[in-house]
Amino acid sequence: MELTRDAEKMICTIYKEYLTRRKNGVPKNQAKQFNDFETWSKELFPNELTEDVKATSCEMCKAFGIRMYMNCGFILNDAAIIYMENRFKNGLSEVLSFLAQFIP
């Protein structure tokens, strides 16, 4: 699967949040929910322009076949989780190492 650098960063950040939620005891179905765009976009991408986050989330959702709501919210699907599990076999620590390259 080919993703732009921004979409790759986004799916990794979303997956990191999913893993963190699971580690904190959040049930799987609830941990997959990113329904409120205003909340998750500001928490996970505070330094990004809102329009850029929307555009990148559309790209990411299209790539993984994730249904996006009109408010740009979504529920992480199994295809995205499987992709990330195969990419980062060591879980959260490996995802964090990858995301560190995006920190200026």
C-alpha positions in Angstrom: 0.0 0.0 0.0 1.3 3.4 -0.9 0.6 6.4 1.2 1.9 9.9 1.2 4.2 10.9 4.1 1.4 12.8 5.8 -1.0 9.9 5.5 1.7 7.5 6.9 2.2 9.8 9.8 -1.5 10.0 10.4 -2.2 6.3 10.4 0.8 5.7 12.7 -0.5 8.4 15.1 -4.0 7.0 15.0 -2.7 3.5 15.6 -0.5 4.7 18.5 -3.6 6.3 20.1 -5.6 3.0 19.5 -2.8 1.0 21.2 -2.6 3.5 24.1 -6.3 3.3 24.6 -6.2 -0.5 24.6 -3.3 -0.5 27.1 -5.4 1.8 29.4 -8.2 -0.8 29.4 -10.5 0.8 26.8 -12.6 -1.9 25.1 -11.5 -2.6 21.5 -14.7 -1.3 19.8 -14.5 2.0 21.8 -10.7 2.3 21.2 -11.3 2.2 17.4 -13.6 5.2 17.5 -12.4 8.6 16.3 -15.9 10.0 15.8 -15.4 13.6 16.9 -13.0 15.2 14.4 -12.7 18.4 16.5 -11.4 16.4 19.5 -9.1 13.9 17.9 -7.6 16.3 15.3 -6.7 18.9 18.0 -5.4 16.3 20.4 -3.3 14.3 17.9 -2.4 17.0 15.4 -2.4 20.3 17.3 0.2 22.0 15.0 -1.5 21.0 11.7 -4.0 23.1 9.8 -7.6 21.8 10.1 -8.0 21.6 6.3 -4.8 19.6 6.0 -5.9 17.2 8.7 -9.2 16.7 6.9 -7.5 16.2 3.5 -5.0 13.7 5.0 -7.7 11.8 6.9 -9.7 11.5 3.7 -6.7 10.0 1.9 -6.0 7.6 4.8 -9.6 6.5 5.0 -9.7 5.9 1.3 -6.5 3.9 1.3 -7.8 1.5 4.0 -11.5 1.5 3.0 -12.5 3.2 6.2 -16.0 4.9 6.1 -15.6 8.5 7.0 -18.6 10.4 8.4 -19.7 13.8 7.2 -17.9 15.4 10.2 -14.6 13.7 9.2 -14.9 11.2 12.1 -14.3 7.5 11.5 -13.9 4.1 13.1 -10.6 2.5 12.6 -11.2 -0.8 10.7 -9.5 -4.2 10.8 -7.7 -3.6 7.5 -5.8 -0.6 9.0 -5.1 -2.4 12.2 -3.8 -5.5 10.4 -1.6 -3.3 8.2 -0.1 -1.6 11.2 0.3 -4.9 13.2 2.3 -6.3 10.2 4.3 -3.1 9.9 5.2 -2.7 13.6 5.6 -6.2 15.0 6.9 -4.9 18.4 3.8 -2.7 18.9 3.7 0.6 20.7 7.5 1.1 21.3 8.2 0.6 17.6 5.4 3.0 16.5 6.8 5.6 18.9 10.3 5.2 17.5 8.9 5.7 13.9 6.9 8.8 14.9 10.0 10.3 16.6 11.4 11.1 13.1 8.5 13.5 12.6 9.3 15.6 15.6 11.3 18.7 14.6 
